[in-house]
Amino acid sequence: MKKPVEFAIVVPSYNNASWLSNNLHSIAEQTYPHFHLYYINDASTDDTGELAKLLVAQPGLQGKTTLIHNKERQGSLCNLYTTIHQIDPHMVVVTIDGDDWLSHPQVLEKVAAEYRDESVWMTYGNFESDPPGWRPSQPVLQSTYRNENGNWIIHLRTFYARLFQLIKREDLQYNGHFFPIAGDLAFLFPMFEMAHENHSRFINDVLYIYNIQNPLNDFRLHSDAQGFMELVIRERPQYKPLQKLFE
C-alpha cells in the first residue's frame, strides 16, 4: 500500500493581520489530514505574530504547525529557500502567500489525488481574485517558459521539495541578495524547466483565492522594479530537463 502524500504548507507573511484569519482558517479546515504548516512571521510590525500564535493553537492546526518569528525581515523568497531546504525532499510543498487563502476544504484532497500519479513532480492552476476581476492564464507548455510573456500568476503552486532544492542558490539572487520582487518567477522557471511537460500538471479547478486588496502588493508599490527583476530572471540560463527526480 502506498504511503499517503505528505504536504508541507509554507506561508511567508509580513504585516498580514487583516488577512490572517482567512489564511489560517482555510488551512485548518482542510479535510486531508497529512500536512504540516510552516508559518513564517517575517518581522511584521503589526499584530501578525500575536494573531498567528493564537490561531495555530486552534483545532486543525494545533500540533501540526511550526511557527517561525524572524527578528529581521528576510523577504518571501529567502524565507521559502530557508524553510524548504529543511524539509524532507519527498514532501510536497504548498506555497500560500500570507494574505491569500485556499478556496475550499477539499483543496489538499484534490492535489493529493494528482500526486498519486508518480509522474507528477509539480502542479499549478487556477485561482479567483478577491475582489473578482483578475483571471489567470495557463502558461504555454514548452521548453521556452522564460520567453513566454503574459500572466504568470498561476496559483496554487505545489512541488516536491526536492525539485526546489535542486535550484542553484545564485539563481535565486541578484547582487548577492535574494530577489525581493518577482521571486516566484526565479524559482518557477527552473522547476518548470527541470520537470518539463512530462512532470508538471495543470489543475483546472479553482483552488486558491488571490487577494488583490492588500496595499502592500508589489504590483502597487514596485511595478517598475518588478519589471526589471523579471527581465533579469528571464535572462538567466535555462535548466536542463531531469530524467529522474529521486534515485
N, C-alpha and C positions, 0 to 999 in steps of 0.2 A: 504494500500500500504506500502511495506517495505521501511524503510529508506535506503538510499544508504550506501554502505560500506565506512567508513571514514578511510583514511590512515594517519599514522604519519611516515614520512620518516626520519630516523635518520642517519646522516652521521658524524661519528667521523673522524677528519682529522688532520694529522700532516705533515707539510712540503710537501704538495702535489700541489705546484704551477704548476708543469709541467702537471698535470693530471686534474686540477680543471675544466678547460673548458669542457672537455669531460664529467666529472661527473655531473656538474650542468646543462649543456645543455640537457643531456639525461633525466633529471628530468623535466626541463622546457617544453620540447616538448611532455610530456605525454598528450594523448587525454582525459584521465579520469580526471575530474576536482576536485574530492573530496579528496584532500590531503593537509597536512601541512608539511613543511620541517623544520627540526631541524638540522642546520649545526653547528658543534662544531669545532672551530679552537683551537686545543689543544696546545696553546702556541708555535705555529710554529715560526721558526727563519728565514723562507724565506718569500715570498710575498703572502702566502696563505690567510692571514687575509684581506689584501687590495683587492686582486682579488675577494675573496668571497663577500666582501661588494659591489663591483661594479656589479657582476653578479647577485646577488639576487635582485637587483633593476630593472632587465630587465623583459620584458613581460614573463609571465608564472610562475614567482616566486615572483614578487612584491606583497606585501600584504599577501603572503602565507608562509612566512619564519620567523623563529626565529633564529637569528644569535648569537651564543654564542662565546665569546673570553675568553679562560682561561688565567689567568695570570701566572699560573704554570702548567706544564704538568701533566695530570692526568692518561693518558693511555686509550685505547679504551674501555675496559670493565667497568672501573669506569665511563666514560662518558655515556655509554649506560645505566648503572644502574641508575645514577642520572637523566638522561633525561626521561627514560621510567617510572620511579616512579612519574613523574609529569604529565603523560599523562592519559587521560580518559581510564579506563580499557577496555571499549568497542571499542576503536580504534584498528585498525590492524597496527602493527609496521612493517615497511620495513627497513631492515638494509642494508646500502651500504657503503663499505669502501671508504675512501676519494680519493683513486687512481683508483677506479673501476667505471663502469658506466652501465646503463641499455642498453639492446641490441636494442630496437626499441620503437617507441612512443606508442604502444598498450600494454606495459607490465602491467601497472596497470589495464587496462581493463580486461586482462586475469586473473589476480589474483583476482580481484573483483568478477568475474564470479564464481570462486571456493568458495568464502566465502558466496555466496548466498545460498549455502548448509549449513544449521545451524550446521551440524555435524562436519564441518571443523573448527579446532582451530589453525592450523598452516600448512604452506606449505614449501616445499623445492624443489630443482630441478636441472635443467641443466644449464651449462654455457659454454662459449667458452673462451679460454685464448687469450691474446694479448701479444706477438705473439703466433700463434697457436702452439699446441703441448700438452698442459695439457688437460686431459679429466676427468670429474667427474665419480664417481661410485655410484650407488644407494645403500644406506645402507640396510642391512637386516632388514626387518620389523618384529621384535620380541622384547620381553621384555629385551633382553640382549644387548642393544646398547653399553653399556660400555665395553663389552667383544668382540665386533666386531672390528677386525683390518681392515686396509685398508684406503682408501681415504675418509676423512670426509669434504672435500671442497664441500659443497652442496648448493651453491648459486642458486637461490635467496632465502633468508630466510625471511619468514613473519610469524607473530603470533599475537594473541590478546595480548595487553599489560597486561591484567590480568594474562595470563599464565606466563609471565616473572616475574610479581610482586609476584607470589607465591613462587619463588625460595628463599631459605634462603640466606641472605647476606653472612654468613660464608662459604657457599658452593661455592661462587664466589671468595674466598680469600685464600691466603696462607701466613701463618705467619702474619696475620693481615692486609695484603695488597691485593688489587685486583690482580688477575693473570695478569702479564704483557705480558705473552705469552700464546698461546693456550686458551685464554679466551673464544673463540667461543665454544669450547667443554664444558667449565664449565657451560654455560647456555643452550646449545643444549641438552645435555644428560638429565638434569632434565625435560625439556619441552617435549622431546620425551617420556620419561617415564610417565609423567602425562597425556599426550594426548593419548598415546599408538596408536595402529594401527587404531583404530576406528575414531580418530580425527585428524590424520596427513595425509597430502596428497602430493604425489609426482607429480610435474608438469614436463612433459617430454620436453616441449618447452624450447628452449634456451632463457632465459630472462635476462641474466647477462653476462657482459664482465669482466673477471678476469685478472687484469693487473699483469703480471709476469716480467715486465721490471724494476719495482721500485727497486733501490739498497737497500732500507730500509726494504725490505720484511724480515719477521722473518726467513723464511727458508734459507735465505742467511746469516743473521747476527747471528742468535741464534739457530742453528739447534740442538745442544746438549741440551741446556736449554729447547727447545721446547719439546724434547722427554721426559725429566724429568718431566716437568709440565703436560704433557699428562698422564704420568703414575700416578701422584698424583691425577689427576682428575678422572681417571678411577677407582681408588681405593676408591673413596667416596661412601657412601651408596646410593643405588638406591631410587628413589622416587616412591611412590605408584600411580597407575593409579587413575585418578579422575573420578567420576561418572558424575559430573556436573561442568562446569566452572563458570557459573553465577547462582545466586539464582533466 
